[in-house]
Amino acid sequence: MSEHLLQVSMIRWANLQATTIPQLALWYAIPNGGQRNKVVASKLKAEGAKAGVPDLHLPVARGGCHSLYVETKLPGNKPTYNQRTWHTYLRAEGNRVEMVTSLDQWIELNLDYLEGVK
């Protein structure tokens, strides 16, 4: 499985569950990564794209956190220096930031976060 397919499965689950947990419909992707040609990369950078920003964001406050950011990784993969730096900044501003490597982990994180569990 690729990170892309993992993230697609995560968002599909959230969208399916949103009928009973409406906050899950607020998940959105932050398309800062991926392979792009120089023209597209230049346009995205001019629009504010920044290396290291997490893949997904849930703008819902819970458990003393302003919102939840998620970095999608395959098992065994580590966040980059830029990603670790962004995670530190976002946490310092009162956000929760987690790295998810499986659909099961994603489901547990969502349910715990929305219940206010840290």
MMTF fields as JSON, N, C-alpha, C and O atoms, coordinates in Angstrom:
{
  "mmtfVersion": "1.0.0",
  "mmtfProducer": "UNKNOWN",
  "numBonds": 471,
  "numAtoms": 472,
  "numGroups": 118,
  "numChains": 1,
  "numModels": 1,
  "chainsPerModel": [1],
  "groupsPerChain": [118],
  "chainIdList": ["A"],
  "bondAtomList": [4, 2, 8, 6, 12, 10, 16, 14, 20, 18, 24, 22, 28, 26, 32, 30, 36, 34, 40, 38, 44, 42, 48, 46, 52, 50, 56, 54, 60, 58, 64, 62, 68, 66, 72, 70, 76, 74, 80, 78, 84, 82, 88, 86, 92, 90, 96, 94, 100, 98, 104, 102, 108, 106, 112, 110, 116, 114, 120, 118, 124, 122, 128, 126, 132, 130, 136, 134, 140, 138, 144, 142, 148, 146, 152, 150, 156, 154, 160, 158, 164, 162, 168, 166, 172, 170, 176, 174, 180, 178, 184, 182, 188, 186, 192, 190, 196, 194, 200, 198, 204, 202, 208, 206, 212, 210, 216, 214, 220, 218, 224, 222, 228, 226, 232, 230, 236, 234, 240, 238, 244, 242, 248, 246, 252, 250, 256, 254, 260, 258, 264, 262, 268, 266, 272, 270, 276, 274, 280, 278, 284, 282, 288, 286, 292, 290, 296, 294, 300, 298, 304, 302, 308, 306, 312, 310, 316, 314, 320, 318, 324, 322, 328, 326, 332, 330, 336, 334, 340, 338, 344, 342, 348, 346, 352, 350, 356, 354, 360, 358, 364, 362, 368, 366, 372, 370, 376, 374, 380, 378, 384, 382, 388, 386, 392, 390, 396, 394, 400, 398, 404, 402, 408, 406, 412, 410, 416, 414, 420, 418, 424, 422, 428, 426, 432, 430, 436, 434, 440, 438, 444, 442, 448, 446, 452, 450, 456, 454, 460, 458, 464, 462, 468, 466],
  "bondOrderList": [1, 1, 1, 1, 1, 1, 1, 1, 1, 1, 1, 1, 1, 1, 1, 1, 1, 1, 1, 1, 1, 1, 1, 1, 1, 1, 1, 1, 1, 1, 1, 1, 1, 1, 1, 1, 1, 1, 1, 1, 1, 1, 1, 1, 1, 1, 1, 1, 1, 1, 1, 1, 1, 1, 1, 1, 1, 1, 1, 1, 1, 1, 1, 1, 1, 1, 1, 1, 1, 1, 1, 1, 1, 1, 1, 1, 1, 1, 1, 1, 1, 1, 1, 1, 1, 1, 1, 1, 1, 1, 1, 1, 1, 1, 1, 1, 1, 1, 1, 1, 1, 1, 1, 1, 1, 1, 1, 1, 1, 1, 1, 1, 1, 1, 1, 1, 1],
  "groupList": [{"groupName": "MET", "atomNameList": ["N", "CA", "C", "O"], "elementList": ["N", "C", "C", "O"], "formalChargeList": [0, 0, 0, 0], "bondAtomList": [1, 0, 2, 1, 3, 2], "bondOrderList": [1, 1, 2], "singleLetterCode": "M", "chemCompType": "L-PEPTIDE LINKING"}, {"groupName": "SER", "atomNameList": ["N", "CA", "C", "O"], "elementList": ["N", "C", "C", "O"], "formalChargeList": [0, 0, 0, 0], "bondAtomList": [1, 0, 2, 1, 3, 2], "bondOrderList": [1, 1, 2], "singleLetterCode": "S", "chemCompType": "L-PEPTIDE LINKING"}, {"groupName": "GLU", "atomNameList": ["N", "CA", "C", "O"], "elementList": ["N", "C", "C", "O"], "formalChargeList": [0, 0, 0, 0], "bondAtomList": [1, 0, 2, 1, 3, 2], "bondOrderList": [1, 1, 2], "singleLetterCode": "E", "chemCompType": "L-PEPTIDE LINKING"}, {"groupName": "HIS", "atomNameList": ["N", "CA", "C", "O"], "elementList": ["N", "C", "C", "O"], "formalChargeList": [0, 0, 0, 0], "bondAtomList": [1, 0, 2, 1, 3, 2], "bondOrderList": [1, 1, 2], "singleLetterCode": "H", "chemCompType": "L-PEPTIDE LINKING"}, {"groupName": "LEU", "atomNameList": ["N", "CA", "C", "O"], "elementList": ["N", "C", "C", "O"], "formalChargeList": [0, 0, 0, 0], "bondAtomList": [1, 0, 2, 1, 3, 2], "bondOrderList": [1, 1, 2], "singleLetterCode": "L", "chemCompType": "L-PEPTIDE LINKING"}, {"groupName": "GLN", "atomNameList": ["N", "CA", "C", "O"], "elementList": ["N", "C", "C", "O"], "formalChargeList": [0, 0, 0, 0], "bondAtomList": [1, 0, 2, 1, 3, 2], "bondOrderList": [1, 1, 2], "singleLetterCode": "Q", "chemCompType": "L-PEPTIDE LINKING"}, {"groupName": "VAL", "atomNameList": ["N", "CA", "C", "O"], "elementList": ["N", "C", "C", "O"], "formalChargeList": [0, 0, 0, 0], "bondAtomList": [1, 0, 2, 1, 3, 2], "bondOrderList": [1, 1, 2], "singleLetterCode": "V", "chemCompType": "L-PEPTIDE LINKING"}, {"groupName": "ILE", "atomNameList": ["N", "CA", "C", "O"], "elementList": ["N", "C", "C", "O"], "formalChargeList": [0, 0, 0, 0], "bondAtomList": [1, 0, 2, 1, 3, 2], "bondOrderList": [1, 1, 2], "singleLetterCode": "I", "chemCompType": "L-PEPTIDE LINKING"}, {"groupName": "ARG", "atomNameList": ["N", "CA", "C", "O"], "elementList": ["N", "C", "C", "O"], "formalChargeList": [0, 0, 0, 0], "bondAtomList": [1, 0, 2, 1, 3, 2], "bondOrderList": [1, 1, 2], "singleLetterCode": "R", "chemCompType": "L-PEPTIDE LINKING"}, {"groupName": "TRP", "atomNameList": ["N", "CA", "C", "O"], "elementList": ["N", "C", "C", "O"], "formalChargeList": [0, 0, 0, 0], "bondAtomList": [1, 0, 2, 1, 3, 2], "bondOrderList": [1, 1, 2], "singleLetterCode": "W", "chemCompType": "L-PEPTIDE LINKING"}, {"groupName": "ALA", "atomNameList": ["N", "CA", "C", "O"], "elementList": ["N", "C", "C", "O"], "formalChargeList": [0, 0, 0, 0], "bondAtomList": [1, 0, 2, 1, 3, 2], "bondOrderList": [1, 1, 2], "singleLetterCode": "A", "chemCompType": "L-PEPTIDE LINKING"}, {"groupName": "ASN", "atomNameList": ["N", "CA", "C", "O"], "elementList": ["N", "C", "C", "O"], "formalChargeList": [0, 0, 0, 0], "bondAtomList": [1, 0, 2, 1, 3, 2], "bondOrderList": [1, 1, 2], "singleLetterCode": "N", "chemCompType": "L-PEPTIDE LINKING"}, {"groupName": "THR", "atomNameList": ["N", "CA", "C", "O"], "elementList": ["N", "C", "C", "O"], "formalChargeList": [0, 0, 0, 0], "bondAtomList": [1, 0, 2, 1, 3, 2], "bondOrderList": [1, 1, 2], "singleLetterCode": "T", "chemCompType": "L-PEPTIDE LINKING"}, {"groupName": "PRO", "atomNameList": ["N", "CA", "C", "O"], "elementList": ["N", "C", "C", "O"], "formalChargeList": [0, 0, 0, 0], "bondAtomList": [1, 0, 2, 1, 3, 2], "bondOrderList": [1, 1, 2], "singleLetterCode": "P", "chemCompType": "L-PEPTIDE LINKING"}, {"groupName": "TYR", "atomNameList": ["N", "CA", "C", "O"], "elementList": ["N", "C", "C", "O"], "formalChargeList": [0, 0, 0, 0], "bondAtomList": [1, 0, 2, 1, 3, 2], "bondOrderList": [1, 1, 2], "singleLetterCode": "Y", "chemCompType": "L-PEPTIDE LINKING"}, {"groupName": "GLY", "atomNameList": ["N", "CA", "C", "O"], "elementList": ["N", "C", "C", "O"], "formalChargeList": [0, 0, 0, 0], "bondAtomList": [1, 0, 2, 1, 3, 2], "bondOrderList": [1, 1, 2], "singleLetterCode": "G", "chemCompType": "PEPTIDE LINKING"}, {"groupName": "LYS", "atomNameList": ["N", "CA", "C", "O"], "elementList": ["N", "C", "C", "O"], "formalChargeList": [0, 0, 0, 0], "bondAtomList": [1, 0, 2, 1, 3, 2], "bondOrderList": [1, 1, 2], "singleLetterCode": "K", "chemCompType": "L-PEPTIDE LINKING"}, {"groupName": "ASP", "atomNameList": ["N", "CA", "C", "O"], "elementList": ["N", "C", "C", "O"], "formalChargeList": [0, 0, 0, 0], "bondAtomList": [1, 0, 2, 1, 3, 2], "bondOrderList": [1, 1, 2], "singleLetterCode": "D", "chemCompType": "L-PEPTIDE LINKING"}, {"groupName": "CYS", "atomNameList": ["N", "CA", "C", "O"], "elementList": ["N", "C", "C", "O"], "formalChargeList": [0, 0, 0, 0], "bondAtomList": [1, 0, 2, 1, 3, 2], "bondOrderList": [1, 1, 2], "singleLetterCode": "C", "chemCompType": "L-PEPTIDE LINKING"}],
  "groupTypeList": [0, 1, 2, 3, 4, 4, 5, 6, 1, 0, 7, 8, 9, 10, 11, 4, 5, 10, 12, 12, 7, 13, 5, 4, 10, 4, 9, 14, 10, 7, 13, 11, 15, 15, 5, 8, 11, 16, 6, 6, 10, 1, 16, 4, 16, 10, 2, 15, 10, 16, 10, 15, 6, 13, 17, 4, 3, 4, 13, 6, 10, 8, 15, 15, 18, 3, 1, 4, 14, 6, 2, 12, 16, 4, 13, 15, 11, 16, 13, 12, 14, 11, 5, 8, 12, 9, 3, 12, 14, 4, 8, 10, 2, 15, 11, 8, 6, 2, 0, 6, 12, 1, 4, 17, 5, 9, 7, 2, 4, 11, 4, 17, 14, 4, 2, 15, 6, 16],
  "groupIdList": [1, 2, 3, 4, 5, 6, 7, 8, 9, 10, 11, 12, 13, 14, 15, 16, 17, 18, 19, 20, 21, 22, 23, 24, 25, 26, 27, 28, 29, 30, 31, 32, 33, 34, 35, 36, 37, 38, 39, 40, 41, 42, 43, 44, 45, 46, 47, 48, 49, 50, 51, 52, 53, 54, 55, 56, 57, 58, 59, 60, 61, 62, 63, 64, 65, 66, 67, 68, 69, 70, 71, 72, 73, 74, 75, 76, 77, 78, 79, 80, 81, 82, 83, 84, 85, 86, 87, 88, 89, 90, 91, 92, 93, 94, 95, 96, 97, 98, 99, 100, 101, 102, 103, 104, 105, 106, 107, 108, 109, 110, 111, 112, 113, 114, 115, 116, 117, 118],
  "secStructList": [7, 7, 2, 2, 2, 2, 2, 2, 2, 2, 2, 2, 2, 2, 2, 2, 2, 6, 6, 6, 1, 4, 4, 4, 4, 4, 7, 3, 3, 7, 7, 7, 7, 1, 7, 7, 7, 2, 2, 2, 2, 2, 2, 2, 2, 2, 2, 6, 7, 7, 6, 6, 7, 7, 1, 3, 3, 3, 7, 7, 7, 5, 6, 6, 5, 1, 7, 3, 3, 3, 3, 3, 7, 7, 6, 6, 7, 7, 7, 7, 2, 2, 2, 2, 2, 2, 2, 2, 2, 2, 2, 2, 6, 6, 7, 3, 3, 3, 3, 3, 7, 1, 2, 2, 2, 2, 2, 2, 2, 2, 2, 2, 2, 2, 6, 6, 7, 7],
  "xCoordList": [0.842, 0.0, 0.887, 1.933, 0.482, 1.199, 0.596, -0.499, 1.323, 0.767, -0.517, -1.472, -0.535, -1.733, -2.936, -3.991, -2.786, -3.91, -4.318, -5.502, -3.347, -3.665, -4.497, -5.518, -4.065, -4.797, -6.19, -7.147, -6.316, -7.637, -8.548, -9.713, -8.032, -8.863, -9.249, -10.354, -8.357, -8.643, -9.779, -10.71, -9.699, -10.731, -12.056, -13.121, -11.998, -13.244, -13.933, -15.146, -13.163, -13.742, -14.386, -15.521, -13.663, -14.198, -15.492, -16.456, -15.514, -16.716, -17.898, -19.035, -17.632, -18.704, -19.241, -20.439, -18.364, -18.76, -19.397, -20.011, -19.258, -19.74, -21.251, -21.763, -21.973, -23.43, -23.789, -24.826, -22.937, -23.197, -22.27, -22.59, -21.119, -20.166, -19.874, -18.89, -20.704, -20.61, -19.249, -18.859, -18.537, -17.235, -16.253, -15.35, -16.415, -15.502, -15.582, -14.651, -16.676, -16.801, -15.885, -15.709, -15.302, -14.445, -12.986, -12.192, -12.62, -11.248, -10.966, -11.815, -9.778, -9.353, -7.856, -7.092, -7.465, -6.06, -5.332, -5.914, -4.048, -3.164, -2.144, -1.167, -2.358, -1.535, -0.186, 0.047, 0.699, 2.021, 3.081, 4.126, 2.859, 3.885, 3.626, 2.772, 4.362, 4.149, 5.063, 5.709, 5.096, 5.919, 5.173, 4.025, 5.843, 5.252, 6.324, 7.51, 5.888, 6.871, 7.2, 6.504, 8.257, 8.747, 7.725, 7.653, 6.943, 5.949, 4.874, 4.539, 4.333, 3.297, 3.866, 3.221, 5.059, 5.686, 5.879, 5.655, 6.288, 6.494, 5.181, 5.137, 4.12, 2.801, 2.311, 1.81, 2.457, 2.007, 2.796, 2.225, 4.095, 4.921, 4.479, 4.397, 4.192, 3.721, 2.377, 2.078, 1.571, 0.252, 0.344, -0.652, 1.539, 1.709, 2.015, 2.098, 2.184, 2.546, 3.896, 4.816, 4.008, 5.25, 5.607, 4.762, 6.869, 7.366, 7.231, 7.566, 6.736, 6.668, 5.322, 5.106, 4.399, 3.073, 2.388, 2.468, 1.722, 1.075, 0.076, -0.393, -0.24, -1.087, -2.563, -3.237, -3.06, -4.495, -4.745, -3.928, -5.902, -6.267, -7.744, -8.597, -8.03, -9.395, -9.574, -9.082, -10.279, -10.423, -11.518, -12.508, -11.314, -12.264, -11.463, -10.479, -11.891, -11.215, -11.729, -12.935, -10.794, -11.139, -9.975, -8.814, -10.32, -9.299, -8.239, -7.082, -8.615, -7.656, -6.814, -5.917, -7.067, -6.327, -7.215, -8.426, -6.603, -7.345, -7.841, -8.955, -7.011, -7.356, -6.408, -5.497, -6.651, -5.847, -5.23, -5.931, -3.923, -3.195, -2.671, -2.278, -2.668, -2.172, -1.172, -1.406, -0.061, 0.948, 0.756, 0.795, 0.553, 0.368, 1.717, 2.428, 2.064, 3.314, 3.052, 2.161, 3.824, 3.789, 4.62, 5.554, 4.294, 5.076, 6.57, 6.988, 7.354, 8.807, 9.329, 10.522, 8.462, 8.897, 8.895, 8.051, 9.831, 9.991, 9.66, 9.832, 9.188, 8.962, 10.289, 11.323, 10.236, 11.425, 11.744, 10.96, 12.878, 13.248, 12.189, 11.751, 11.781, 10.761, 9.45, 8.79, 9.067, 7.837, 7.95, 7.031, 9.062, 9.255, 9.226, 8.684, 9.802, 9.808, 8.387, 8.007, 7.595, 6.211, 5.417, 4.617, 5.626, 4.908, 5.184, 4.274, 6.433, 6.814, 6.111, 5.561, 6.12, 5.461, 3.958, 3.391, 3.328, 1.881, 1.503, 0.515, 2.269, 2.007, 2.182, 1.4, 3.207, 3.453, 2.29, 2.092, 1.531, 0.377, -0.933, -2.012, -0.835, -2.019, -2.756, -3.907, -2.118, -2.723, -2.186, -1.074, -2.969, -2.488, -1.979, -2.621, -0.834, -0.235, 0.138, 0.834, -0.328, -0.042, 0.409, 0.059, 1.191, 1.579, 0.779, 0.723, 0.163, -0.679, -0.087, 0.282, -0.001, 0.59, -0.367, 0.011, -1.613, -2.589, -4.001, -4.237, -4.935, -6.336, -6.847, -7.6, -6.453, -6.872, -6.402, -7.153, -5.168, -4.631, -5.413, -5.701, -5.753, -6.54, -7.916, -8.354, -8.568, -9.897, -9.816, -10.599, -8.878, -8.711, -8.392, -8.947, -7.507, -7.155, -8.384, -8.612, -9.172, -10.359, -11.346, -11.834, -11.64, -12.618, -12.128, -12.896, -10.853, -10.297, -10.277, -10.666, -9.826, -9.736, -11.116, -11.267, -12.098, -13.431, -14.103, -15.034, -13.622, -14.095, -13.302, -13.606, -12.285, -11.473, -10.318, -9.718, -9.991, -8.88, -7.569, -7.46, -6.578, -5.278, -4.352, -3.217],
  "yCoordList": [-1.182, 0.0, 1.245, 1.26, 2.274, 3.545, 4.489, 4.248, 5.569, 6.584, 7.155, 7.439, 7.32, 7.824, 6.928, 7.418, 5.626, 4.709, 4.647, 4.522, 4.735, 4.765, 6.004, 5.915, 7.141, 8.371, 8.343, 8.821, 7.794, 7.662, 6.808, 7.151, 5.703, 4.83, 5.53, 5.333, 6.335, 7.075, 8.073, 8.15, 8.821, 9.823, 9.149, 9.644, 8.04, 7.304, 6.887, 7.042, 6.358, 5.964, 7.168, 7.083, 8.299, 9.501, 9.95, 10.298, 9.943, 10.375, 9.445, 9.901, 8.15, 7.194, 7.38, 7.233, 7.698, 7.856, 9.21, 9.399, 10.151, 11.519, 11.603, 12.597, 10.579, 10.593, 10.471, 10.977, 9.803, 9.672, 10.541, 10.858, 10.926, 11.809, 12.967, 12.913, 14.008, 15.069, 15.774, 16.246, 15.849, 16.526, 15.862, 16.526, 14.575, 13.868, 14.388, 14.19, 15.046, 15.626, 16.833, 17.312, 17.329, 18.519, 18.213, 19.136, 16.934, 16.587, 17.138, 17.059, 17.694, 18.101, 17.871, 17.875, 17.673, 17.413, 18.733, 19.71, 18.723, 19.85, 19.343, 18.696, 19.626, 19.026, 19.714, 20.355, 19.577, 20.202, 19.275, 19.753, 17.978, 17.038, 16.516, 17.026, 15.507, 14.846, 15.356, 16.396, 14.6, 14.94, 15.936, 15.709, 17.042, 18.067, 18.611, 18.605, 19.082, 19.735, 21.113, 21.597, 21.742, 22.998, 24.124, 24.958, 24.157, 25.226, 25.106, 26.092, 23.905, 23.688, 23.925, 24.569, 23.415, 23.596, 25.086, 25.528, 25.847, 27.284, 27.999, 28.881, 27.622, 28.219, 27.898, 28.774, 26.636, 26.245, 26.972, 27.403, 27.108, 27.824, 29.281, 29.836, 29.904, 31.294, 31.436, 32.481, 30.376, 30.381, 30.078, 30.187, 29.696, 29.458, 28.035, 27.748, 27.134, 25.762, 25.763, 26.473, 24.964, 24.901, 23.461, 22.66, 23.145, 21.795, 21.46, 22.267, 20.262, 19.774, 19.898, 19.291, 20.685, 20.823, 19.452, 18.754, 19.056, 17.739, 17.542, 18.505, 16.28, 15.9, 16.253, 16.616, 16.147, 16.295, 17.178, 17.25, 17.852, 18.734, 18.58, 18.552, 18.482, 18.451, 19.689, 19.716, 20.722, 21.971, 21.88, 22.61, 20.972, 20.741, 20.771, 20.047, 21.609, 21.703, 20.605, 20.403, 19.904, 18.857, 18.676, 18.901, 18.263, 17.88, 18.936, 18.602, 20.2, 21.281, 21.619, 22.457, 21.003, 21.289, 22.077, 21.867, 22.976, 23.774, 22.934, 23.129, 22.001, 21.165, 19.972, 19.845, 19.097, 17.879, 17.861, 18.01, 17.678, 17.494, 16.067, 15.504, 15.485, 14.115, 14.052, 14.573, 13.404, 13.073, 11.603, 10.747, 11.305, 9.929, 9.348, 9.929, 8.207, 7.519, 6.02, 5.494, 5.356, 3.897, 3.393, 4.071, 2.207, 1.665, 1.665, 1.262, 2.119, 2.161, 3.463, 3.744, 4.277, 5.571, 6.611, 6.577, 7.518, 8.558, 9.923, 10.128, 10.856, 12.208, 12.89, 12.605, 13.787, 14.54, 15.616, 15.855, 16.244, 17.353, 18.456, 18.957, 18.834, 19.879, 19.479, 20.312, 18.21, 17.738, 17.806, 18.274, 17.346, 17.39, 18.833, 19.106, 19.75, 21.166, 21.721, 22.397, 21.436, 21.885, 21.281, 21.976, 20.011, 19.356, 20.081, 20.299, 20.446, 21.167, 22.516, 22.876, 23.265, 24.578, 24.444, 25.196, 23.494, 23.337, 22.928, 23.424, 22.039, 21.646, 22.834, 23.005, 23.652, 24.821, 25.811, 26.595, 25.778, 26.67, 26.03, 26.57, 24.883, 24.276, 23.275, 22.944, 22.787, 21.773, 20.398, 20.27, 19.388, 18.016, 17.592, 17.859, 16.936, 16.444, 14.987, 14.642, 14.13, 12.699, 12.161, 12.697, 11.095, 10.366, 9.068, 8.355, 8.766, 7.583, 6.669, 7.116, 5.363, 4.401, 3.29, 2.39, 3.349, 2.319, 2.862, 3.846, 2.208, 2.593, 2.374, 3.201, 1.287, 1.028, 2.141, 2.592, 2.573, 3.651, 4.95, 5.689, 5.227, 6.407, 6.386, 7.39, 5.249, 5.129, 5.387, 6.166, 4.739, 4.918, 6.374, 6.921, 7.002, 8.399, 9.294, 10.137, 9.126, 9.957, 9.799, 10.79, 8.576, 8.334, 8.888, 9.512, 8.667, 9.184, 10.709, 11.338, 11.3, 12.768, 13.401, 14.343, 12.907, 13.492, 13.277, 13.997, 12.282, 12.076, 12.912, 12.921, 13.614, 14.468, 13.759, 14.284, 12.553, 11.786, 12.281, 12.43, 12.533, 12.993, 11.834, 12.037],
  "zCoordList": [0.0, 0.0, 0.0, 0.649, -0.712, -0.733, 0.305, 0.812, 0.618, 1.508, 0.907, 1.629, -0.399, -1.077, -0.794, -0.392, -0.999, -0.783, 0.684, 0.999, 1.574, 3.001, 3.317, 3.998, 2.827, 3.105, 2.478, 3.087, 1.277, 0.642, 1.514, 1.712, 2.034, 2.876, 4.178, 4.684, 4.714, 5.932, 5.71, 6.512, 4.638, 4.338, 3.976, 4.344, 3.267, 2.98, 4.267, 4.406, 5.208, 6.491, 7.168, 7.635, 7.226, 7.871, 7.203, 7.884, 5.882, 5.161, 5.426, 5.551, 5.511, 5.815, 7.235, 7.474, 8.161, 9.56, 9.841, 10.891, 8.918, 9.142, 9.295, 9.81, 8.856, 9.047, 10.52, 10.949, 11.303, 12.737, 13.586, 14.731, 13.025, 13.713, 12.753, 12.016, 12.748, 11.736, 11.663, 10.595, 12.769, 12.762, 11.795, 11.285, 11.538, 10.636, 9.204, 8.423, 8.854, 7.51, 7.338, 6.218, 8.415, 8.346, 8.019, 7.838, 7.94, 7.546, 6.156, 5.268, 5.968, 4.63, 4.461, 5.426, 3.22, 2.89, 2.631, 2.159, 2.957, 2.684, 1.663, 2.04, 0.39, -0.679, -0.876, -1.9, 0.11, 0.004, -0.558, -1.0, -0.559, -0.996, -2.386, -3.111, -2.744, -4.024, -5.12, -4.994, -6.186, -7.34, -8.224, -8.607, -8.54, -9.399, -10.322, -9.993, -11.486, -12.348, -11.771, -10.878, -12.28, -11.708, -11.788, -10.885, -12.844, -13.003, -11.927, -11.27, -11.746, -10.735, -9.339, -8.512, -9.071, -7.761, -7.466, -6.339, -8.457, -8.287, -7.98, -7.122, -8.676, -8.43, -7.019, -6.315, -6.613, -5.273, -4.188, -3.186, -4.383, -3.408, -3.312, -2.216, -4.464, -4.471, -3.76, -3.182, -3.807, -3.148, -1.654, -0.938, -1.175, 0.252, 0.661, 1.855, -0.294, 0.056, 0.761, 0.356, 1.817, 2.591, 2.882, 3.283, 2.674, 2.93, 4.404, 5.271, 4.679, 6.041, 6.727, 7.776, 6.147, 6.761, 6.73, 5.719, 7.808, 7.83, 6.699, 6.092, 6.425, 5.293, 5.471, 4.507, 6.697, 6.943, 8.154, 9.072, 8.138, 9.245, 9.576, 8.688, 10.875, 11.38, 12.264, 13.392, 11.76, 12.526, 13.588, 13.55, 14.528, 15.617, 16.921, 17.067, 17.861, 19.157, 20.088, 20.229, 20.715, 21.69, 22.661, 22.32, 23.876, 24.847, 25.096, 25.352, 25.026, 25.239, 24.028, 24.128, 22.894, 21.652, 20.693, 20.638, 19.946, 18.966, 17.799, 17.314, 17.351, 16.204, 16.16, 16.978, 15.176, 15.012, 13.619, 12.618, 13.564, 12.311, 12.264, 13.286, 11.062, 10.904, 9.762, 8.671, 10.043, 9.039, 8.69, 9.574, 7.421, 6.964, 6.559, 5.739, 7.131, 6.796, 6.714, 7.382, 5.902, 5.899, 7.07, 7.499, 7.597, 8.716, 8.398, 7.312, 9.354, 9.191, 8.627, 8.743, 8.012, 7.478, 8.589, 9.485, 8.523, 9.538, 8.941, 7.74, 9.767, 9.262, 8.925, 9.53, 7.954, 7.543, 8.586, 9.505, 8.433, 9.314, 9.248, 10.283, 8.04, 7.892, 8.557, 9.179, 8.432, 9.069, 10.586, 11.258, 11.123, 12.581, 13.081, 14.152, 12.321, 12.698, 12.733, 13.689, 11.687, 11.654, 12.809, 13.435, 13.097, 14.194, 15.517, 16.316, 15.732, 16.947, 17.009, 18.05, 15.915, 15.878, 16.14, 16.933, 15.475, 15.62, 17.037, 17.579, 17.637, 19.028, 19.975, 20.911, 19.73, 20.58, 20.52, 21.448, 19.445, 19.287, 19.748, 19.502, 20.414, 21.018, 20.152, 20.436, 19.103, 18.24, 18.6, 19.113, 18.334, 18.46, 17.09, 16.075, 17.063, 15.826, 16.029, 16.984, 15.123, 15.227, 13.881, 12.83, 13.93, 12.73, 12.712, 13.714, 11.58, 11.44, 10.374, 9.288, 10.705, 9.765, 9.351, 8.601, 9.84, 9.469, 9.61, 10.312, 8.934, 9.047, 10.475, 10.988, 11.114, 12.495, 13.433, 14.298, 13.257, 14.086, 13.839, 14.781, 12.575, 12.203, 12.899, 13.463, 12.848, 13.45, 14.954, 15.497, 15.617, 17.062, 17.403, 18.356, 16.637, 16.873, 16.759, 17.627, 15.711, 15.519, 16.66, 17.203, 17.022, 18.088, 19.419, 20.151, 19.739, 20.983, 20.981, 21.964, 19.883, 19.82, 19.995, 20.772, 19.299, 19.369, 20.733, 21.094, 21.48, 22.862, 23.857, 25.05, 23.364, 24.238, 24.894, 25.831, 24.409, 24.981, 24.375, 23.158, 25.223, 24.717, 24.448, 24.019]
}
